[in-house]
């Protein structure tokens, strides 16, 4: 295929990006700050010009911005990202205000206003918090405000190291039911390895895991925390919600939003699951584990049945009824996640029993599933095939 024909083919599959009404754009620390930790005003202004143009064209723009910790390094007299959590949080506290002030000033040049939204993993995992965040973002967009979303690094713990906000951007894409996600990095596309090495190949499209078999995922920036592995994972999460993703650099942001053949295009899955199942699969963490026999794995994964007590072989962890728990096969692989109907302490006495027997011996309130199929999301369909 000639270069012209190849570019035309790529443009064809990117019509979904060009026509997206609601777009989430994520930029990493290296795109927004200098290596010394100062805010790169010229780069921010250039990116804001692109986002403002999209908004002026009638699109809803949600901007997920890293850089709070990096922006706080200079004012604190630090030359590199501190290793301890307390100093990271102090840097984020200083840097977040500077960063939002810069965005406020930059968008004001276009007569636009911004609103800061700080989230933690806990806000995504707790269903009530999740809905509150969703309502806030929807209202900001309805009012014509550009939401500037960042992780709440001043109070975050484990999630502060998660991956340069890539996963947060994918979850925000779910949250606002966006039509496209654009990930801006310090490289122009996904490569099979370090693009500075001879023989490294640029990947134009990713249709599935087979296209990633040659890719060496890794490498993180000096002021950020993410690498290509977190960006690929974010693309997988968004793609699972039927959202197309483009990975490129900040200099190509305008071209990416226009659907031009820049960066790497991640094809979305055809079907979009319900928001509830997307939340359960990607925004929650299992608070415990339920171990299943092969027959139960087959019933849950392949036949999409509810999880019944008869198929349980073990329980791990301390959780309450209503918590998300991981469903595990005989090899220890997580095949599903669901909202459990019993406390962890109740389950051992139920294992291996039929619901009819439990209702007769313990009362009608025990004639219910461990996890109902409507509260169950499959995470690894391959295990269901193996259980046939």
Secondary structure, 3 states (H helix, E strand, C coil): CCHHHHHHHHHHHCHHHHCCCEEEEEECHHHHECCCCCECHHHHHHHHHHHHHHHHCCCEEEEEECCHHHHHHHHCCCCCCCCCHHHHHHHHHHHHHHHHHHHHHHHHCCCCCEEEEEECHHHHHCHHHHHHHHHHHHHHHHCCCEEEEEECCCCCCHHHHCCCCHHHHHHHHHHCCCCEEEEEECCCCEECCCCCCCCCCEECEECCHHHHCCCCCCCCCCCCCCCHHHHHHHHHHHHCCCCEEEEEEHHHHHHHHCCCCCCEEECCCCCCCCHHHHHHHHHCCCCEEEEECHHHHHHHHHCCCCECHHHEEEEEECCCCCCEEEEECCCCCEEEEEECCCCHHHHCCCCCCCHHHHHHHHCHHHCCCCECHHHEEECCHHHHHHCC
